[in-house]
Amino acid sequence: MGADRHVSVMLCEAVGALNVRDNGVYVDATLGDGGYTRAILEAADTACVYAFDRDPTAIAAAERWAVGYGERLRLINRPFADMEAALAGFDVTEVDGVAFDIGVSSMHLDDAERGFSFLKDGPLSMRMDGGRPDAADVVAQEDDKALAAVFQAYGEERHAGRIARAIVKAREHAPIETTLALAKIVEDATPGAKGSKIHPATRVFQALRIFVNDELGQLVAGLRAAERLLKPAGRLVVVTFHSLEDRIVKRFFASRSAVRAGGSRHQPEPQLSPATFAMAHSGALAPTEAEIARNPRARSAKLRAGERLTGPAFSGEDDLGIPRRRNMPSLQGVMS
């Protein structure tokens, strides 16, 4: 994989699961480098795609090649959680497919100025849209209990408390404003860090990134929006890269699937609303060994897909397993 080009993981499987049709209307919820978008457009000469990305640099990069697709492609610089409102502006109220490729891309990690990588020095940002509050704000302002809660919930970091206390102590002497400065503090505070195959800052950086971008909340909102927008027989395809994301997607499909748990002999069967999805596969698909060999990033990928049924979209407010922990700060409260 070249450093200047993001490789879309499980591209063939994802586009196959979308079942792209002529004259179909599709949403690429995570445009990135455009791999899914281009594959959809090339799968059917009359299909059109509404491609979302909250990162303005991704939109700007796509504008250079999007002209070749004319009116078949619309680039939208908004979070995918806003897809309903954004599509309404184009008089689009239903679609034939929605694809999500969740998580950080190579275009973020490879640009040191974006502050996503603990291997390259840059400003401690991690915001996909370049906004605030960013990771530096969280590290500068939250106390050790709040930082530990973020690291535990979104990074599943075993040494969260120890690392959080080290951060609070370090910032008393100097602001923590760069990626390498934070990575060094985490490394020094992590027992056994020197012999680990995984960089000790991996989980802390993941946690901060997820928190400042509200990635899990956005995922839940995006899945609900897709459920409301999809036509009967439309397809929803989601590729995830770690357990927090996959757990939410798995629960989403389980709660809306035609195959759902009923009652037990001690408890009567619950009254279930009509199913809204039939699973396209039994469980999650994994990448092939050949793809993993070509692109090691694919190793942790899981693809889940479902076909929209005719039942009305779920109207509740289930959080689908977003981690909730004591002392967890709110993103809105960081800058207040």
C-alpha positions in Angstrom: 0.0 0.0 0.0 1.5 3.3 -1.0 1.7 6.1 1.6 -0.2 8.5 -0.7 -3.2 6.3 -1.5 -5.7 4.8 0.9 -6.7 1.2 -0.1 -10.4 0.5 0.4 -10.7 -2.7 2.4 -13.1 -5.5 1.2 -14.0 -3.4 -1.7 -15.3 -6.2 -4.0 -17.3 -7.8 -1.1 -18.8 -4.4 -0.1 -19.9 -3.4 -3.6 -21.2 -7.0 -4.2 -23.3 -6.8 -1.1 -24.8 -3.5 -2.2 -26.2 -5.3 -5.3 -25.7 -2.2 -7.4 -28.4 -1.7 -10.1 -28.9 0.5 -13.1 -30.6 3.8 -12.2 -30.0 3.0 -8.5 -29.4 5.8 -5.9 -26.6 5.1 -3.4 -24.9 6.7 -0.5 -21.2 6.4 0.2 -21.3 7.6 3.8 -17.5 7.7 4.1 -16.0 9.0 0.9 -12.4 9.1 2.0 -10.2 8.5 -1.1 -13.3 7.5 -3.1 -12.7 3.8 -3.5 -16.3 2.7 -2.7 -17.8 5.6 -4.6 -15.9 4.9 -7.8 -16.6 1.2 -7.6 -20.3 1.8 -7.3 -20.4 4.2 -10.2 -18.4 1.8 -12.4 -20.6 -1.2 -11.4 -23.6 0.4 -13.2 -23.4 3.1 -15.8 -26.6 4.8 -14.8 -26.3 4.6 -11.0 -25.7 7.7 -9.0 -23.9 8.3 -5.7 -24.2 10.9 -2.9 -20.8 10.8 -1.2 -20.4 12.2 2.3 -17.3 13.2 4.2 -17.0 15.7 7.0 -13.3 16.2 6.1 -13.1 19.2 3.7 -9.7 17.9 2.4 -11.3 14.6 1.3 -14.0 16.6 -0.6 -11.4 18.9 -2.2 -9.3 15.9 -3.3 -12.4 14.2 -4.8 -13.4 17.2 -6.8 -10.4 16.6 -9.1 -11.7 13.3 -10.3 -15.4 13.7 -9.7 -16.0 15.8 -12.8 -15.6 12.6 -14.9 -18.9 11.3 -13.5 -21.0 14.4 -14.1 -24.4 14.5 -12.4 -24.1 10.9 -11.3 -21.9 12.0 -8.3 -22.6 14.6 -5.6 -20.0 15.4 -3.0 -21.3 16.5 0.3 -19.1 18.0 3.0 -21.2 16.9 6.0 -21.1 14.1 8.6 -23.0 11.0 7.5 -25.3 11.4 10.5 -26.8 14.4 8.6 -27.5 12.3 5.5 -31.3 12.6 5.7 -31.3 16.4 5.9 -28.6 16.7 3.2 -30.4 14.4 0.8 -33.6 16.3 1.3 -31.9 19.3 -0.2 -31.6 17.2 -3.4 -35.2 16.0 -3.1 -34.0 12.5 -2.4 -36.1 10.7 0.2 -35.2 7.1 -0.4 -32.1 5.2 -1.7 -31.2 1.8 -2.9 -28.1 1.3 -0.8 -25.8 2.8 1.8 -22.2 1.9 2.5 -20.1 2.7 5.5 -16.3 2.2 5.8 -15.8 3.1 9.4 -12.7 4.5 11.1 -9.6 6.5 10.3 -8.0 6.2 6.8 -4.5 6.2 5.6 -5.0 9.8 4.3 -5.4 10.9 7.9 -2.6 8.8 9.4 -0.1 9.8 6.7 -0.5 13.5 7.1 1.4 14.5 10.3 -0.4 17.9 10.4 -3.7 16.2 11.1 -2.4 14.8 14.4 -3.7 11.2 14.1 -0.4 9.3 14.2 1.8 8.6 17.2 4.7 7.8 14.8 4.9 11.3 13.2 5.2 14.6 15.0 2.5 17.1 14.4 -0.1 19.2 16.3 -2.3 17.1 18.6 -5.6 17.5 16.7 -7.3 14.3 15.5 -10.4 16.1 14.4 -11.6 14.8 11.0 -13.2 18.2 10.2 -10.4 20.3 11.6 -12.6 21.8 14.3 -12.6 22.2 18.0 -12.5 20.8 20.7 -9.6 18.6 19.6 -7.4 16.1 21.3 -5.1 18.8 22.6 -8.1 20.5 24.3 -9.1 17.3 26.0 -5.6 16.5 27.2 -5.2 20.0 28.5 -8.5 20.4 30.3 -9.8 17.2 31.6 -8.8 15.7 35.0 -7.3 12.3 35.5 -10.6 10.6 36.2 -12.2 12.0 33.0 -9.2 11.1 30.9 -9.1 7.6 32.3 -12.8 7.1 31.5 -12.2 8.1 27.9 -9.2 5.8 27.6 -11.1 2.9 29.1 -14.3 3.3 27.2 -13.0 4.1 23.7 -9.5 2.5 23.8 -10.1 -0.4 26.3 -6.8 0.6 27.8 -5.8 -1.5 30.8 -3.5 1.2 32.2 -5.9 4.0 31.7 -5.7 5.5 35.2 -1.9 5.3 35.3 -1.6 7.0 31.9 -4.1 9.7 32.8 -2.3 10.6 36.0 1.0 10.8 34.0 -0.6 13.2 31.5 -2.0 15.5 34.3 1.4 15.5 36.0 3.3 16.2 32.7 1.1 19.1 31.7 1.9 20.9 35.0 5.4 21.4 33.5 4.6 22.1 29.9 1.5 22.0 27.6 1.1 18.7 25.7 0.5 20.0 22.2 2.1 17.5 19.8 1.6 13.9 18.9 5.1 12.7 19.8 5.0 14.5 23.2 1.8 12.6 24.1 3.1 9.3 22.8 6.2 9.6 24.9 4.2 10.3 28.1 2.0 7.3 27.4 5.0 5.1 26.6 6.8 6.1 29.8 3.7 5.4 31.9 2.9 2.0 30.4 4.4 -1.1 32.1 6.2 -3.4 29.7 6.0 -0.9 26.9 9.4 -1.6 25.5 8.8 -5.2 24.7 5.3 -4.8 23.3 4.5 -5.6 19.6 1.8 -3.0 19.7 2.9 0.6 20.3 1.8 1.6 23.8 0.1 4.8 22.6 -2.2 2.9 20.1 -5.2 2.6 22.4 -4.9 6.1 23.9 -4.8 7.7 20.4 -7.7 5.6 19.3 -9.7 6.7 22.3 -9.0 10.4 21.9 -9.8 10.2 18.2 -13.1 8.4 18.8 -14.1 10.9 21.5 -13.3 14.1 19.8 -15.0 13.0 16.6 -18.0 11.4 18.4 -17.4 8.5 16.1 -19.7 6.0 17.9 -22.6 8.5 18.3 -22.2 9.4 14.7 -22.3 5.7 13.7 -25.5 5.1 15.7 -27.1 8.1 14.1 -25.9 7.1 10.6 -27.3 3.6 10.9 -30.7 4.9 12.0 -30.7 7.4 9.1 -29.9 4.6 6.6 -32.7 2.5 8.0 -35.2 5.3 7.4 -33.9 6.1 3.9 -33.5 2.6 2.4 -36.2 1.3 0.1 -37.5 -2.2 0.5 -34.8 -4.5 -0.9 -32.2 -1.8 -0.5 -28.9 -2.8 1.0 -26.9 -1.6 4.0 -23.2 -2.5 4.1 -20.9 -1.7 7.0 -17.2 -2.4 7.2 -15.6 -1.9 10.7 -12.1 -2.2 12.1 -12.4 -2.7 15.8 -14.7 -4.3 18.4 -16.4 -1.1 19.6 -17.7 -0.3 16.1 -18.6 -3.9 15.2 -20.5 -4.4 18.5 -22.8 -1.5 17.6 -23.3 -2.7 14.0 -24.0 -6.2 15.2 -26.5 -5.0 17.8 -28.2 -2.8 15.2 -28.8 -5.7 12.8 -29.7 -8.1 15.6 -32.4 -5.7 17.0 -33.8 -5.1 13.5 -33.4 -8.6 12.0 -36.0 -11.1 11.0 -34.1 -13.6 13.3 -34.4 -12.2 16.8 -34.4 -13.8 20.3 -37.8 -14.5 21.7 -38.8 -15.3 25.3 -37.9 -18.1 27.6 -40.0 -20.5 29.7 -39.7 -18.1 32.6 -40.5 -15.0 30.6 -43.1 -14.7 27.8 -42.0 -13.8 24.3 -41.7 -10.0 24.0 -43.8 -8.0 21.6 -41.5 -7.2 18.7 -42.0 -4.6 16.1 -41.8 -5.8 12.5 -38.3 -6.7 11.4 -36.6 -4.1 9.1 -33.6 -6.1 7.8 -32.8 -9.6 6.7 -29.1 -10.5 7.0 -27.2 -10.8 3.8 -24.7 -13.2 5.4 -24.6 -15.4 8.4 -22.5 -13.3 10.8 -19.7 -11.0 9.6 -17.5 -11.5 6.5 -13.7 -11.3 7.0 -11.1 -10.3 4.4 -9.3 -13.0 2.5 -5.7 -14.0 3.4 -4.6 -12.6 0.0 -6.1 -9.2 0.8 -4.5 -9.2 4.2 -1.1 -10.0 2.6 -1.5 -7.1 0.2 -2.9 -4.7 2.8 -2.2 -5.5 6.5 -4.8 -2.8 7.6 -7.4 -5.3 6.4 -6.6 -7.8 9.1 -9.2 -6.6 11.7 -11.9 -5.7 9.2 -15.5 -7.1 9.4 -18.2 -6.7 6.9 -21.9 -6.9 7.9 -24.8 -6.4 5.5 -28.5 -6.5 5.5 -31.4 -6.1 3.0 -34.2 -3.7 4.0 -37.6 -5.2 4.6 -40.9 -3.5 4.4 -41.4 -2.9 8.2 -41.4 0.7 9.5 -38.1 2.1 10.7 -37.5 1.7 14.5 -38.6 4.8 16.3 -36.9 4.3 19.6 -33.6 5.8 20.9 -31.5 2.7 21.6 -27.8 3.5 22.0 -26.8 0.1 20.6 -24.1 -0.3 23.2 -22.2 3.0 23.1 -19.9 2.7 26.2 -21.1 4.7 29.2 -18.7 5.2 32.1 -18.7 7.1 35.3 -16.7 10.4 35.0 -17.0 10.4 31.2 -16.7 14.0 30.0 -19.1 15.4 27.4 -17.6 16.6 24.1 -19.7 19.8 24.4 -18.3 20.4 27.9 -14.6 20.3 27.0 -14.6 23.9 25.7 -17.1 25.4 28.1 
